[in-house]
Amino acid sequence: MVVALRKEKIKKILARKNMSQNAFAFRIGVSSGYMSQLMSGIRNPSPLLRERLLTVLKLDENNFDKIFRIRNTNR
C-alpha cells in the first residue's frame, strides 16, 4: 500500500490559502525539490510528513482522503 498526494486537491487548497508550493514546502519542512517530487508522484509522504501536511493545511484526520489517495501495490 502506498499513500500519495492528490495533486489537484493540494493545489486548490494552496490557492485558497494564497500559499505557493515553495512556501508550503518550507512550512512542512521539506525542500522545494522534494515537494515537487511529492506533487509529481515520484515520492510518497511518510506518516510523519502526512501528519505535518494535515497540520499545516489545518485539516484533521477525517479529511485524510481529501488530500491523500491510497494505492495498492500488489505485485
PyMOL Python script that loads the backbone (N, CA, C, O; Angstrom):
from pymol import cmd

cmd.read_pdbstr("""\
ATOM      1  N   MET A   1       0.847  -1.179   0.000  1.00  0.00           N
ATOM      2  CA  MET A   1       0.000   0.000   0.000  1.00  0.00           C
ATOM      3  C   MET A   1       0.892   1.242   0.000  1.00  0.00           C
ATOM      4  O   MET A   1       1.865   1.334   0.749  1.00  0.00           O
ATOM      5  N   VAL A   2       0.535   2.177  -0.850  1.00  0.00           N
ATOM      6  CA  VAL A   2       1.266   3.438  -0.977  1.00  0.00           C
ATOM      7  C   VAL A   2       0.280   4.583  -0.793  1.00  0.00           C
ATOM      8  O   VAL A   2      -0.820   4.566  -1.346  1.00  0.00           O
ATOM      9  N   VAL A   3       0.682   5.570  -0.013  1.00  0.00           N
ATOM     10  CA  VAL A   3      -0.139   6.766   0.183  1.00  0.00           C
ATOM     11  C   VAL A   3       0.492   7.898  -0.616  1.00  0.00           C
ATOM     12  O   VAL A   3       1.651   8.248  -0.391  1.00  0.00           O
ATOM     13  N   ALA A   4      -0.255   8.463  -1.535  1.00  0.00           N
ATOM     14  CA  ALA A   4       0.247   9.535  -2.403  1.00  0.00           C
ATOM     15  C   ALA A   4      -0.610  10.783  -2.232  1.00  0.00           C
ATOM     16  O   ALA A   4      -1.734  10.724  -1.734  1.00  0.00           O
ATOM     17  N   LEU A   5      -0.054  11.904  -2.655  1.00  0.00           N
ATOM     18  CA  LEU A   5      -0.789  13.169  -2.595  1.00  0.00           C
ATOM     19  C   LEU A   5      -1.797  13.268  -3.732  1.00  0.00           C
ATOM     20  O   LEU A   5      -1.566  12.754  -4.827  1.00  0.00           O
ATOM     21  N   ARG A   6      -2.891  13.917  -3.469  1.00  0.00           N
ATOM     22  CA  ARG A   6      -3.847  14.282  -4.515  1.00  0.00           C
ATOM     23  C   ARG A   6      -3.437  15.681  -4.981  1.00  0.00           C
ATOM     24  O   ARG A   6      -3.845  16.694  -4.414  1.00  0.00           O
ATOM     25  N   LYS A   7      -2.634  15.697  -6.011  1.00  0.00           N
ATOM     26  CA  LYS A   7      -2.002  16.923  -6.509  1.00  0.00           C
ATOM     27  C   LYS A   7      -2.994  18.061  -6.743  1.00  0.00           C
ATOM     28  O   LYS A   7      -2.774  19.178  -6.274  1.00  0.00           O
ATOM     29  N   GLU A   8      -4.062  17.794  -7.450  1.00  0.00           N
ATOM     30  CA  GLU A   8      -5.019  18.853  -7.784  1.00  0.00           C
ATOM     31  C   GLU A   8      -5.715  19.397  -6.538  1.00  0.00           C
ATOM     32  O   GLU A   8      -5.970  20.597  -6.440  1.00  0.00           O
ATOM     33  N   LYS A   9      -6.020  18.518  -5.595  1.00  0.00           N
ATOM     34  CA  LYS A   9      -6.656  18.966  -4.348  1.00  0.00           C
ATOM     35  C   LYS A   9      -5.706  19.868  -3.564  1.00  0.00           C
ATOM     36  O   LYS A   9      -6.114  20.908  -3.045  1.00  0.00           O
ATOM     37  N   ILE A  10      -4.435  19.465  -3.481  1.00  0.00           N
ATOM     38  CA  ILE A  10      -3.430  20.271  -2.770  1.00  0.00           C
ATOM     39  C   ILE A  10      -3.313  21.636  -3.441  1.00  0.00           C
ATOM     40  O   ILE A  10      -3.282  22.661  -2.760  1.00  0.00           O
ATOM     41  N   LYS A  11      -3.248  21.655  -4.760  1.00  0.00           N
ATOM     42  CA  LYS A  11      -3.124  22.927  -5.484  1.00  0.00           C
ATOM     43  C   LYS A  11      -4.304  23.850  -5.191  1.00  0.00           C
ATOM     44  O   LYS A  11      -4.118  25.051  -4.996  1.00  0.00           O
ATOM     45  N   LYS A  12      -5.512  23.296  -5.160  1.00  0.00           N
ATOM     46  CA  LYS A  12      -6.703  24.110  -4.875  1.00  0.00           C
ATOM     47  C   LYS A  12      -6.660  24.676  -3.460  1.00  0.00           C
ATOM     48  O   LYS A  12      -6.982  25.845  -3.244  1.00  0.00           O
ATOM     49  N   ILE A  13      -6.265  23.853  -2.506  1.00  0.00           N
ATOM     50  CA  ILE A  13      -6.188  24.316  -1.115  1.00  0.00           C
ATOM     51  C   ILE A  13      -5.131  25.402  -0.979  1.00  0.00           C
ATOM     52  O   ILE A  13      -5.357  26.411  -0.310  1.00  0.00           O
ATOM     53  N   LEU A  14      -3.976  25.201  -1.611  1.00  0.00           N
ATOM     54  CA  LEU A  14      -2.912  26.211  -1.545  1.00  0.00           C
ATOM     55  C   LEU A  14      -3.370  27.520  -2.186  1.00  0.00           C
ATOM     56  O   LEU A  14      -3.068  28.599  -1.677  1.00  0.00           O
ATOM     57  N   ALA A  15      -4.090  27.430  -3.291  1.00  0.00           N
ATOM     58  CA  ALA A  15      -4.591  28.640  -3.958  1.00  0.00           C
ATOM     59  C   ALA A  15      -5.566  29.388  -3.044  1.00  0.00           C
ATOM     60  O   ALA A  15      -5.511  30.613  -2.944  1.00  0.00           O
ATOM     61  N   ARG A  16      -6.457  28.648  -2.379  1.00  0.00           N
ATOM     62  CA  ARG A  16      -7.397  29.283  -1.448  1.00  0.00           C
ATOM     63  C   ARG A  16      -6.674  29.954  -0.287  1.00  0.00           C
ATOM     64  O   ARG A  16      -7.122  30.981   0.223  1.00  0.00           O
ATOM     65  N   LYS A  17      -5.559  29.369   0.125  1.00  0.00           N
ATOM     66  CA  LYS A  17      -4.788  29.926   1.234  1.00  0.00           C
ATOM     67  C   LYS A  17      -3.758  30.949   0.753  1.00  0.00           C
ATOM     68  O   LYS A  17      -3.002  31.509   1.548  1.00  0.00           O
ATOM     69  N   ASN A  18      -3.742  31.185  -0.573  1.00  0.00           N
ATOM     70  CA  ASN A  18      -2.785  32.119  -1.166  1.00  0.00           C
ATOM     71  C   ASN A  18      -1.351  31.759  -0.770  1.00  0.00           C
ATOM     72  O   ASN A  18      -0.559  32.622  -0.391  1.00  0.00           O
ATOM     73  N   MET A  19      -1.037  30.459  -0.868  1.00  0.00           N
ATOM     74  CA  MET A  19       0.272  29.958  -0.480  1.00  0.00           C
ATOM     75  C   MET A  19       0.920  29.271  -1.683  1.00  0.00           C
ATOM     76  O   MET A  19       0.293  28.444  -2.344  1.00  0.00           O
ATOM     77  N   SER A  20       2.156  29.614  -1.956  1.00  0.00           N
ATOM     78  CA  SER A  20       2.871  28.974  -3.059  1.00  0.00           C
ATOM     79  C   SER A  20       3.316  27.573  -2.641  1.00  0.00           C
ATOM     80  O   SER A  20       3.355  27.248  -1.454  1.00  0.00           O
ATOM     81  N   GLN A  21       3.645  26.764  -3.620  1.00  0.00           N
ATOM     82  CA  GLN A  21       4.142  25.422  -3.348  1.00  0.00           C
ATOM     83  C   GLN A  21       5.452  25.504  -2.571  1.00  0.00           C
ATOM     84  O   GLN A  21       5.692  24.691  -1.678  1.00  0.00           O
ATOM     85  N   ASN A  22       6.307  26.481  -2.902  1.00  0.00           N
ATOM     86  CA  ASN A  22       7.576  26.647  -2.188  1.00  0.00           C
ATOM     87  C   ASN A  22       7.348  27.043  -0.733  1.00  0.00           C
ATOM     88  O   ASN A  22       8.019  26.527   0.161  1.00  0.00           O
ATOM     89  N   ALA A  23       6.411  27.950  -0.489  1.00  0.00           N
ATOM     90  CA  ALA A  23       6.099  28.354   0.886  1.00  0.00           C
ATOM     91  C   ALA A  23       5.535  27.170   1.667  1.00  0.00           C
ATOM     92  O   ALA A  23       5.848  26.985   2.843  1.00  0.00           O
ATOM     93  N   PHE A  24       4.709  26.378   1.009  1.00  0.00           N
ATOM     94  CA  PHE A  24       4.145  25.194   1.648  1.00  0.00           C
ATOM     95  C   PHE A  24       5.252  24.210   2.004  1.00  0.00           C
ATOM     96  O   PHE A  24       5.264  23.654   3.102  1.00  0.00           O
ATOM     97  N   ALA A  25       6.175  23.996   1.080  1.00  0.00           N
ATOM     98  CA  ALA A  25       7.306  23.101   1.335  1.00  0.00           C
ATOM     99  C   ALA A  25       8.069  23.555   2.576  1.00  0.00           C
ATOM    100  O   ALA A  25       8.399  22.742   3.439  1.00  0.00           O
ATOM    101  N   PHE A  26       8.346  24.843   2.663  1.00  0.00           N
ATOM    102  CA  PHE A  26       9.059  25.392   3.817  1.00  0.00           C
ATOM    103  C   PHE A  26       8.284  25.130   5.108  1.00  0.00           C
ATOM    104  O   PHE A  26       8.865  24.735   6.118  1.00  0.00           O
ATOM    105  N   ARG A  27       6.975  25.350   5.068  1.00  0.00           N
ATOM    106  CA  ARG A  27       6.141  25.181   6.272  1.00  0.00           C
ATOM    107  C   ARG A  27       6.075  23.732   6.741  1.00  0.00           C
ATOM    108  O   ARG A  27       5.943  23.477   7.938  1.00  0.00           O
ATOM    109  N   ILE A  28       6.165  22.778   5.811  1.00  0.00           N
ATOM    110  CA  ILE A  28       6.128  21.367   6.226  1.00  0.00           C
ATOM    111  C   ILE A  28       7.521  20.792   6.440  1.00  0.00           C
ATOM    112  O   ILE A  28       7.669  19.637   6.839  1.00  0.00           O
ATOM    113  N   GLY A  29       8.552  21.609   6.169  1.00  0.00           N
ATOM    114  CA  GLY A  29       9.916  21.195   6.477  1.00  0.00           C
ATOM    115  C   GLY A  29      10.608  20.353   5.430  1.00  0.00           C
ATOM    116  O   GLY A  29      11.456  19.524   5.761  1.00  0.00           O
ATOM    117  N   VAL A  30      10.259  20.555   4.159  1.00  0.00           N
ATOM    118  CA  VAL A  30      10.945  19.843   3.076  1.00  0.00           C
ATOM    119  C   VAL A  30      11.454  20.858   2.060  1.00  0.00           C
ATOM    120  O   VAL A  30      11.009  22.005   2.039  1.00  0.00           O
ATOM    121  N   SER A  31      12.381  20.430   1.229  1.00  0.00           N
ATOM    122  CA  SER A  31      12.895  21.316   0.184  1.00  0.00           C
ATOM    123  C   SER A  31      11.858  21.470  -0.921  1.00  0.00           C
ATOM    124  O   SER A  31      10.939  20.661  -1.046  1.00  0.00           O
ATOM    125  N   SER A  32      12.020  22.515  -1.714  1.00  0.00           N
ATOM    126  CA  SER A  32      11.087  22.719  -2.826  1.00  0.00           C
ATOM    127  C   SER A  32      11.217  21.584  -3.840  1.00  0.00           C
ATOM    128  O   SER A  32      10.231  21.196  -4.467  1.00  0.00           O
ATOM    129  N   GLY A  33      12.426  21.051  -4.003  1.00  0.00           N
ATOM    130  CA  GLY A  33      12.634  19.923  -4.909  1.00  0.00           C
ATOM    131  C   GLY A  33      11.902  18.675  -4.446  1.00  0.00           C
ATOM    132  O   GLY A  33      11.289  17.972  -5.249  1.00  0.00           O
ATOM    133  N   TYR A  34      11.966  18.403  -3.154  1.00  0.00           N
ATOM    134  CA  TYR A  34      11.267  17.245  -2.596  1.00  0.00           C
ATOM    135  C   TYR A  34       9.755  17.429  -2.719  1.00  0.00           C
ATOM    136  O   TYR A  34       9.023  16.484  -3.012  1.00  0.00           O
ATOM    137  N   MET A  35       9.302  18.664  -2.488  1.00  0.00           N
ATOM    138  CA  MET A  35       7.871  18.950  -2.631  1.00  0.00           C
ATOM    139  C   MET A  35       7.424  18.687  -4.061  1.00  0.00           C
ATOM    140  O   MET A  35       6.347  18.137  -4.290  1.00  0.00           O
ATOM    141  N   SER A  36       8.246  19.076  -5.013  1.00  0.00           N
ATOM    142  CA  SER A  36       7.942  18.833  -6.418  1.00  0.00           C
ATOM    143  C   SER A  36       7.837  17.332  -6.693  1.00  0.00           C
ATOM    144  O   SER A  36       6.964  16.893  -7.443  1.00  0.00           O
ATOM    145  N   GLN A  37       8.727  16.551  -6.086  1.00  0.00           N
ATOM    146  CA  GLN A  37       8.679  15.095  -6.257  1.00  0.00           C
ATOM    147  C   GLN A  37       7.417  14.507  -5.628  1.00  0.00           C
ATOM    148  O   GLN A  37       6.823  13.577  -6.173  1.00  0.00           O
ATOM    149  N   LEU A  38       7.017  15.045  -4.496  1.00  0.00           N
ATOM    150  CA  LEU A  38       5.766  14.597  -3.867  1.00  0.00           C
ATOM    151  C   LEU A  38       4.573  14.896  -4.771  1.00  0.00           C
ATOM    152  O   LEU A  38       3.699  14.051  -4.964  1.00  0.00           O
ATOM    153  N   MET A  39       4.551  16.108  -5.321  1.00  0.00           N
ATOM    154  CA  MET A  39       3.428  16.526  -6.164  1.00  0.00           C
ATOM    155  C   MET A  39       3.366  15.732  -7.469  1.00  0.00           C
ATOM    156  O   MET A  39       2.284  15.491  -8.003  1.00  0.00           O
ATOM    157  N   SER A  40       4.523  15.331  -7.974  1.00  0.00           N
ATOM    158  CA  SER A  40       4.534  14.589  -9.238  1.00  0.00           C
ATOM    159  C   SER A  40       4.375  13.083  -9.035  1.00  0.00           C
ATOM    160  O   SER A  40       4.264  12.335 -10.007  1.00  0.00           O
ATOM    161  N   GLY A  41       4.362  12.635  -7.778  1.00  0.00           N
ATOM    162  CA  GLY A  41       4.184  11.214  -7.510  1.00  0.00           C
ATOM    163  C   GLY A  41       5.460  10.410  -7.524  1.00  0.00           C
ATOM    164  O   GLY A  41       5.419   9.187  -7.385  1.00  0.00           O
ATOM    165  N   ILE A  42       6.597  11.068  -7.688  1.00  0.00           N
ATOM    166  CA  ILE A  42       7.881  10.360  -7.659  1.00  0.00           C
ATOM    167  C   ILE A  42       8.169   9.861  -6.243  1.00  0.00           C
ATOM    168  O   ILE A  42       8.686   8.760  -6.054  1.00  0.00           O
ATOM    169  N   ARG A  43       7.831  10.680  -5.262  1.00  0.00           N
ATOM    170  CA  ARG A  43       7.999  10.336  -3.846  1.00  0.00           C
ATOM    171  C   ARG A  43       6.626  10.299  -3.183  1.00  0.00           C
ATOM    172  O   ARG A  43       5.667  10.905  -3.660  1.00  0.00           O
ATOM    173  N   ASN A  44       6.562   9.576  -2.079  1.00  0.00           N
ATOM    174  CA  ASN A  44       5.330   9.489  -1.304  1.00  0.00           C
ATOM    175  C   ASN A  44       5.604   9.956   0.120  1.00  0.00           C
ATOM    176  O   ASN A  44       6.673   9.676   0.664  1.00  0.00           O
ATOM    177  N   PRO A  45       4.661  10.659   0.727  1.00  0.00           N
ATOM    178  CA  PRO A  45       4.891  11.200   2.064  1.00  0.00           C
ATOM    179  C   PRO A  45       4.911  10.114   3.144  1.00  0.00           C
ATOM    180  O   PRO A  45       4.086   9.201   3.144  1.00  0.00           O
ATOM    181  N   SER A  46       5.860  10.235   4.049  1.00  0.00           N
ATOM    182  CA  SER A  46       5.944   9.335   5.200  1.00  0.00           C
ATOM    183  C   SER A  46       4.778   9.632   6.144  1.00  0.00           C
ATOM    184  O   SER A  46       4.118  10.662   6.004  1.00  0.00           O
ATOM    185  N   PRO A  47       4.521   8.744   7.097  1.00  0.00           N
ATOM    186  CA  PRO A  47       3.454   9.030   8.070  1.00  0.00           C
ATOM    187  C   PRO A  47       3.668  10.359   8.802  1.00  0.00           C
ATOM    188  O   PRO A  47       2.708  11.100   9.015  1.00  0.00           O
ATOM    189  N   LEU A  48       4.899  10.670   9.187  1.00  0.00           N
ATOM    190  CA  LEU A  48       5.176  11.932   9.873  1.00  0.00           C
ATOM    191  C   LEU A  48       4.904  13.124   8.963  1.00  0.00           C
ATOM    192  O   LEU A  48       4.327  14.121   9.397  1.00  0.00           O
ATOM    193  N   LEU A  49       5.316  13.024   7.704  1.00  0.00           N
ATOM    194  CA  LEU A  49       5.082  14.117   6.762  1.00  0.00           C
ATOM    195  C   LEU A  49       3.588  14.278   6.474  1.00  0.00           C
ATOM    196  O   LEU A  49       3.105  15.401   6.333  1.00  0.00           O
ATOM    197  N   ARG A  50       2.864  13.180   6.388  1.00  0.00           N
ATOM    198  CA  ARG A  50       1.409  13.265   6.188  1.00  0.00           C
ATOM    199  C   ARG A  50       0.764  14.026   7.343  1.00  0.00           C
ATOM    200  O   ARG A  50      -0.142  14.831   7.132  1.00  0.00           O
ATOM    201  N   GLU A  51       1.229  13.770   8.550  1.00  0.00           N
ATOM    202  CA  GLU A  51       0.709  14.480   9.723  1.00  0.00           C
ATOM    203  C   GLU A  51       1.010  15.977   9.636  1.00  0.00           C
ATOM    204  O   GLU A  51       0.154  16.803   9.954  1.00  0.00           O
ATOM    205  N   ARG A  52       2.229  16.326   9.206  1.00  0.00           N
ATOM    206  CA  ARG A  52       2.583  17.745   9.065  1.00  0.00           C
ATOM    207  C   ARG A  52       1.758  18.413   7.977  1.00  0.00           C
ATOM    208  O   ARG A  52       1.346  19.563   8.130  1.00  0.00           O
ATOM    209  N   LEU A  53       1.512  17.705   6.879  1.00  0.00           N
ATOM    210  CA  LEU A  53       0.677  18.252   5.805  1.00  0.00           C
ATOM    211  C   LEU A  53      -0.712  18.592   6.334  1.00  0.00           C
ATOM    212  O   LEU A  53      -1.226  19.684   6.090  1.00  0.00           O
ATOM    213  N   LEU A  54      -1.310  17.665   7.051  1.00  0.00           N
ATOM    214  CA  LEU A  54      -2.643  17.903   7.610  1.00  0.00           C
ATOM    215  C   LEU A  54      -2.625  19.083   8.573  1.00  0.00           C
ATOM    216  O   LEU A  54      -3.539  19.908   8.566  1.00  0.00           O
ATOM    217  N   THR A  55      -1.589  19.164   9.401  1.00  0.00           N
ATOM    218  CA  THR A  55      -1.491  20.246  10.386  1.00  0.00           C
ATOM    219  C   THR A  55      -1.364  21.599   9.712  1.00  0.00           C
ATOM    220  O   THR A  55      -2.084  22.535  10.060  1.00  0.00           O
ATOM    221  N   VAL A  56      -0.456  21.714   8.749  1.00  0.00           N
ATOM    222  CA  VAL A  56      -0.236  22.998   8.070  1.00  0.00           C
ATOM    223  C   VAL A  56      -1.476  23.423   7.294  1.00  0.00           C
ATOM    224  O   VAL A  56      -1.796  24.610   7.232  1.00  0.00           O
ATOM    225  N   LEU A  57      -2.172  22.462   6.705  1.00  0.00           N
ATOM    226  CA  LEU A  57      -3.385  22.781   5.949  1.00  0.00           C
ATOM    227  C   LEU A  57      -4.608  22.931   6.855  1.00  0.00           C
ATOM    228  O   LEU A  57      -5.708  23.221   6.386  1.00  0.00           O
ATOM    229  N   LYS A  58      -4.402  22.730   8.156  1.00  0.00           N
ATOM    230  CA  LYS A  58      -5.470  22.849   9.157  1.00  0.00           C
ATOM    231  C   LYS A  58      -6.629  21.898   8.854  1.00  0.00           C
ATOM    232  O   LYS A  58      -7.801  22.271   8.897  1.00  0.00           O
ATOM    233  N   LEU A  59      -6.251  20.659   8.548  1.00  0.00           N
ATOM    234  CA  LEU A  59      -7.224  19.601   8.302  1.00  0.00           C
ATOM    235  C   LEU A  59      -7.047  18.540   9.379  1.00  0.00           C
ATOM    236  O   LEU A  59      -5.930  18.304   9.839  1.00  0.00           O
ATOM    237  N   ASP A  60      -8.133  17.903   9.782  1.00  0.00           N
ATOM    238  CA  ASP A  60      -7.990  16.816  10.744  1.00  0.00           C
ATOM    239  C   ASP A  60      -7.935  15.487   9.996  1.00  0.00           C
ATOM    240  O   ASP A  60      -8.072  15.441   8.773  1.00  0.00           O
ATOM    241  N   GLU A  61      -7.732  14.408  10.752  1.00  0.00           N
ATOM    242  CA  GLU A  61      -7.590  13.092  10.127  1.00  0.00           C
ATOM    243  C   GLU A  61      -8.848  12.653   9.386  1.00  0.00           C
ATOM    244  O   GLU A  61      -8.777  11.782   8.519  1.00  0.00           O
ATOM    245  N   ASN A  62      -9.987  13.234   9.709  1.00  0.00           N
ATOM    246  CA  ASN A  62     -11.223  12.910   8.985  1.00  0.00           C
ATOM    247  C   ASN A  62     -11.169  13.396   7.543  1.00  0.00           C
ATOM    248  O   ASN A  62     -11.948  12.944   6.704  1.00  0.00           O
ATOM    249  N   ASN A  63     -10.253  14.314   7.254  1.00  0.00           N
ATOM    250  CA  ASN A  63     -10.093  14.846   5.896  1.00  0.00           C
ATOM    251  C   ASN A  63      -8.940  14.189   5.147  1.00  0.00           C
ATOM    252  O   ASN A  63      -8.513  14.682   4.103  1.00  0.00           O
ATOM    253  N   PHE A  64      -8.441  13.085   5.675  1.00  0.00           N
ATOM    254  CA  PHE A  64      -7.298  12.385   5.084  1.00  0.00           C
ATOM    255  C   PHE A  64      -7.515  12.127   3.596  1.00  0.00           C
ATOM    256  O   PHE A  64      -6.641  12.403   2.774  1.00  0.00           O
ATOM    257  N   ASP A  65      -8.694  11.593   3.260  1.00  0.00           N
ATOM    258  CA  ASP A  65      -8.989  11.243   1.863  1.00  0.00           C
ATOM    259  C   ASP A  65      -9.091  12.459   0.955  1.00  0.00           C
ATOM    260  O   ASP A  65      -9.044  12.326  -0.268  1.00  0.00           O
ATOM    261  N   LYS A  66      -9.228  13.632   1.537  1.00  0.00           N
ATOM    262  CA  LYS A  66      -9.320  14.849   0.744  1.00  0.00           C
ATOM    263  C   LYS A  66      -7.992  15.157   0.042  1.00  0.00           C
ATOM    264  O   LYS A  66      -7.991  15.638  -1.091  1.00  0.00           O
ATOM    265  N   ILE A  67      -6.865  14.882   0.705  1.00  0.00           N
ATOM    266  CA  ILE A  67      -5.570  15.250   0.111  1.00  0.00           C
ATOM    267  C   ILE A  67      -4.648  14.064  -0.169  1.00  0.00           C
ATOM    268  O   ILE A  67      -3.594  14.230  -0.785  1.00  0.00           O
ATOM    269  N   PHE A  68      -5.039  12.863   0.281  1.00  0.00           N
ATOM    270  CA  PHE A  68      -4.226  11.671   0.032  1.00  0.00           C
ATOM    271  C   PHE A  68      -5.060  10.613  -0.672  1.00  0.00           C
ATOM    272  O   PHE A  68      -6.278  10.540  -0.508  1.00  0.00           O
ATOM    273  N   ARG A  69      -4.375   9.801  -1.455  1.00  0.00           N
ATOM    274  CA  ARG A  69      -5.038   8.635  -2.041  1.00  0.00           C
ATOM    275  C   ARG A  69      -4.187   7.418  -1.720  1.00  0.00           C
ATOM    276  O   ARG A  69      -2.961   7.502  -1.652  1.00  0.00           O
ATOM    277  N   ILE A  70      -4.840   6.306  -1.526  1.00  0.00           N
ATOM    278  CA  ILE A  70      -4.146   5.067  -1.186  1.00  0.00           C
ATOM    279  C   ILE A  70      -4.186   4.159  -2.404  1.00  0.00           C
ATOM    280  O   ILE A  70      -5.241   3.888  -2.978  1.00  0.00           O
ATOM    281  N   ARG A  71      -2.995   3.700  -2.775  1.00  0.00           N
ATOM    282  CA  ARG A  71      -2.882   2.790  -3.919  1.00  0.00           C
ATOM    283  C   ARG A  71      -2.396   1.441  -3.422  1.00  0.00           C
ATOM    284  O   ARG A  71      -1.516   1.367  -2.564  1.00  0.00           O
ATOM    285  N   ASN A  72      -2.961   0.390  -3.952  1.00  0.00           N
ATOM    286  CA  ASN A  72      -2.465  -0.952  -3.675  1.00  0.00           C
ATOM    287  C   ASN A  72      -1.250  -1.209  -4.533  1.00  0.00           C
ATOM    288  O   ASN A  72      -1.199  -0.798  -5.693  1.00  0.00           O
ATOM    289  N   THR A  73      -0.287  -1.875  -3.976  1.00  0.00           N
ATOM    290  CA  THR A  73       0.924  -2.192  -4.737  1.00  0.00           C
ATOM    291  C   THR A  73       1.106  -3.697  -4.822  1.00  0.00           C
ATOM    292  O   THR A  73       2.213  -4.207  -4.654  1.00  0.00           O
ATOM    293  N   ASN A  74       0.016  -4.404  -5.084  1.00  0.00           N
ATOM    294  CA  ASN A  74       0.100  -5.859  -5.231  1.00  0.00           C
ATOM    295  C   ASN A  74       0.970  -6.197  -6.419  1.00  0.00           C
ATOM    296  O   ASN A  74       0.810  -5.671  -7.520  1.00  0.00           O
ATOM    297  N   ARG A  75       1.883  -7.083  -6.155  1.00  0.00           N
ATOM    298  CA  ARG A  75       2.816  -7.457  -7.240  1.00  0.00           C
ATOM    299  C   ARG A  75       2.666  -8.894  -7.598  1.00  0.00           C
ATOM    300  O   ARG A  75       3.363  -9.386  -8.485  1.00  0.00           O
TER     301      ARG A  75
END
""", "prot")
cmd.dss("prot")
cmd.show_as("cartoon", "prot")
cmd.util.cbc("prot")
cmd.orient("prot")
